Amino acid sequence: MAATSNSTTLHDQSRQISRLMWFFALVYVVEGVGQTGGLIAQPLNYFLKQTFGWTPVQVTAYLTVLNLPWIIKPVYGIVSDFLPLFGYRRKSYLVLANVLAAAAYCWVTQITAPGAIIVALLLSAYGMAISSTVCGAILVENSHKFGASDAFVNQQWLWFNIAAMASAFIGGQLVERLAPATALHGAAAIIAVTPLIVVFAGGFLIHEPRSRIDLPEMRRTFASLLAALTLRDLWIIALFLFVYYLNPGLGTPLYYHMTDDLKFSQEYIGILGSINSAGWIAGALLYRRFLKGVTAKALLNLSIMLGIVA
């Protein structure tokens, strides 16, 4: 009887892990397509450049506001932890966030004014950031439960970059073959469909018990978060990450350089973006196949070294 019970438990755990792996794959495919650096990026840059004659500085300044929803991600996590909607801490927020993102991209398909576009994209960024935060919370909770954090995180980055690779290629094709506004609207229409995948995935693949509002614990958690901001080690890590990821010459300026100076076709620029994402995919697959037994410190040092060389 004990052996049968253990076998049943292991089977149930395996099934739950499999469902979670599917969930993380679907969520991060949607993020790879739907973030403002995804499918919409090249059509939007091309639209602003060709239609309004904007410079790289103008485009970069215009897009900067879209980083705000991602900067305040800890707030979404705390709110979803202690203020469940309709009795659920995760599912409800996932549904609302992805419906918001889908609606925002539907709006983009109907507009051409830069002011309206940035408002719609900001709403989509809030939706994507909230969805990402809630999915991250699901990942952390189940990593502790099943001891599968490395598999879950690897799945996340693998499928995010598969989607990013496809998005770069498709974005280049749209810009190469369509008028600027049509390419922008076409990209937005494709993206608008994808958040609905998360809505259904959350309903079928995530099992969550009902929860109650806990305002006292939420206040204590916010206080702890503010206290953490006074820690020296945290600021050292933040400074390192800031410097490591600071690439002033990449992104929009590089796109303009490839378009105006190097005379690359829009199709070829999209292919180059796909190659960049392919490198991330290779890294995820290498880890899954060869690097699982390597210590976190060794992996961190290796990744930093390779990043510096690149």
N, C-alpha and C positions, 0 to 999 in steps of 0.2 A: 504493500500500500504506500509506504514512504517513497519507494522508487517511482511509483506511478505519479504520486503527488509532485515530486521534484521534476519529473519529466513534463508534466502539465504546466508547472510554473515556468520552466525554461522555454517551453513552446509559446506561452503567453507573452513572456518578455521579448522573445525573438519577433513575434508578430507586432508588438507595440513599437519596437525599435524600427522595424521595417516600415510601419506606417509613418513614423516620425521622419525617417530618411526621405520618404516620398514627399512629405509635407515641406521639409526644408528645401528640397530640390525645387518644388513648384514655387515656393515663396521667393527664393532667390533668383529664379528665372524671371519672375515678374519684376523684381528689383533691377536686375541687369538690363532689362528692356525699358523699364519705366522711369528710372532715375533720370534727372536732367542731363547727366553725362552719358546716357544710353542712346536709344534710337533717335531721340529728338535732337541730339547735340549738333550733328553736322547739318541737317536741314535748317535748324534755327540759325546757326552761324551764317550759313549761305544766304538765307532769307534776309537777315539784317544787313549783311554786306552788300548784296545785290540790289535790294529794294530801297534801302535808305542810305546806302553809302557809308555806313558806320565804320569807324577805324577799330583796330584791335583794342585800344584803350576804352572806347565807348562800349563795345560789346562786353568786355570784361567787367567794367563798372556796372553795367546793366544786369549781368548775371550774378554779381556778388551777393545780392540779397537772398538768392536761393540757398545759400549756405546756412542761413539762420535756423531753419527748422532742424538741421542736423546738429547744430551747436548745443541745443537745449534738450537733447535726447534723454538725459537722466530724469528730467521732469516727467516725461511721458511714462517712464518706467515706474516711478514712485506713484503717480496717479493711478495707473492701471493695477498696481499691487494692492492699493488700499481703497480705491473707489470703483468697485465693480459696477458695470452697467448691465441692468436686467439680470443681475445675479451672477454674472461671469466676469472674471478679471482679464481674460484673454480673447475669447471668441468675439465678444461684442465690439471690442476696440478694433480687432482685425477687420470685422465686417464694415464698420463705419469708416475706418481709415481708407480701405480699398474702394469703397463706394465713392468717397470724396475724391480720390485720385482719378477714378474712372470718369466721374462727372467733370472734373477739371479738364481732363484731356478732351472730352467731348466738346467742351466750350472752346478749346483751342482750335478745333476743326472749323469753327464758324467765324473766327476773328482774324484781323490782320494788323490792328493797331498795336504798337509795341507796349503801350501802357496796359491794355487789356490782357495781352499775352503774358506779361510778367506777373500779373495778379493771378491768372489761371495757373501758371507754372508754380507760383508760390503755394497755392492751395494743393497742387499735386505733390509738391515737395513735403508739405506737412503730412499729407496722407501716407507717402512712402516712408517718411521718418518714423511716424507712429507705428506703422506696420512692421518696420525693421526692428524697432525697440521691443514690441510685443513678441515678435518671433524670437528675438534674442533671449527674452525672459523664458520662453518655452524651452529654448535650447539649454539654458543654464539649469533650469529645474530638472529637466530630464537627463541631463549629463550627470547630475548628482545621483539621480535615481538609478540609472542603468550603467554608470561608469563608462560612458561612451562619448565623452567630450571631444576627443580627437576625431572620431568618425563623423560626428555631427558638424564640427567646424570645417573639416575637410570637404564634406558634402556641400556646405554653404558656399565656400569659395569656388569649388569646382563648377557648380551650376550657375553661379553668378557670372563667372567669366565665360562659360559657354554661351550664355545669353548675351553678354557684352560683345563677344566675338561676332555672333550672328547679327546683332544690332548695328555694329560698325559697318558690316558688309551691306546690309539692307539699306542703311542710311545713305551710304555712298551711291547705291543703285538708284534710289529715289531722286537724289539731287542731280545725278548725271542725266536722268531721263525725263524729269518733269520740270515745270516752271517753279521758281522759288516758293511761291505761296502754296502751290499744289503739293510740292514735296513736303512742306511743313505740315499741311493739313493731312496728307496721307500718313505721315509718321504718327501724328497725334491720333488718328483713327485706329491705327494698329495697336498703339499703346493702350487706348481706352478700353479695349477688350480684355487685356491681360489681367488687371486687378480682380476681375470677376472669378478668375481661377482660384485666387486665394480665398475668396468668399466661400466657394464650394469646398475647397480643400480643408479649410478650418472646420466646417460643419461635419465633414465625413471622417477626417483623419485625426482630429484632436478630441480627446475625451477629458472634460474638465468638470470637477465638482462645483456646485454653486457656492458662492461666497457672500459675505456681508461686508458692509462699509466699516472701516476701522480708522476713524479720524485721529484718535490719539496716537496710534502707531505711525500714521502718515506724518504727523507733526514731528515725532521723534526721528523718523528717517530723514526728513528734510533738515533737521538740526544736525544730524550726523553728517549729511552731505556737505553742509556749510562748514562744519568742523574739519572735514577732510580737505577742504580747499586751503586750509592753513598749513598743511603738512609740506615740509620742504621736499621730501622724496617725490611727492606727487608732482610738484612743479618742475623738478629736475627731469622726470619722465616726460612731462608735457613739453618741456623745452626741446628735449631730444627728438620727440616725434615731430614737433613743428619744424625743426631744422632739417630732419631727414626727408620730410615730404614737401619741403618748400622747393617748388620748381617754377620760378618766375617765367622761364622761357618756353614752357610747354603749354599745351592747351590752345587757347584762342590765338596767341601770337604765332605758334607753330603752324596752325591751320592757315593763317594768312600768308606765312612765308612759303608754305608748300603750294598754295594757290597762285600767289602773285609773282613770287621770285623764281620758284622752281618749276612753275607751270605744270604741276601735276594735275591730272584729270580728277574730278570729284570721285569717280569710281575707284581710282587708284588710291586716293586718300582713305577711302573707306576700307579698302583691302589692307592698307598699312595699319589702320586701327584694329582690324581683326587679328593681324599678326601679333600686335602688342598683347591682346587678350589671350592669344594662344600660348604665350609665355607663362601667363598665370595658370592656365590649364595644365601645362606641362609640369609646373611646380606642384600643383595639387596631386597629379597622378604619380609623380616621383615620390612624394611623401607617402601616399597610400601604398605604393609597391615596395619602397626601399628604406624609408626613413622613420617608420613607426617606432623603432627601438632606440632612436637617437634621443638624447636628453634635450629638454627644452632650452637649456643654456647653449648647448652646441648648435642647435637649430637656429637660435636667435643670432648667434655670432656669424654663422654661415650666411644667413639671409642678409645681414647687414653688410658683410663683406661683398657679396654678389651685387647688392644694390649699389654700393659705392663704385664697384668696377663698371657696372652698367652705366 
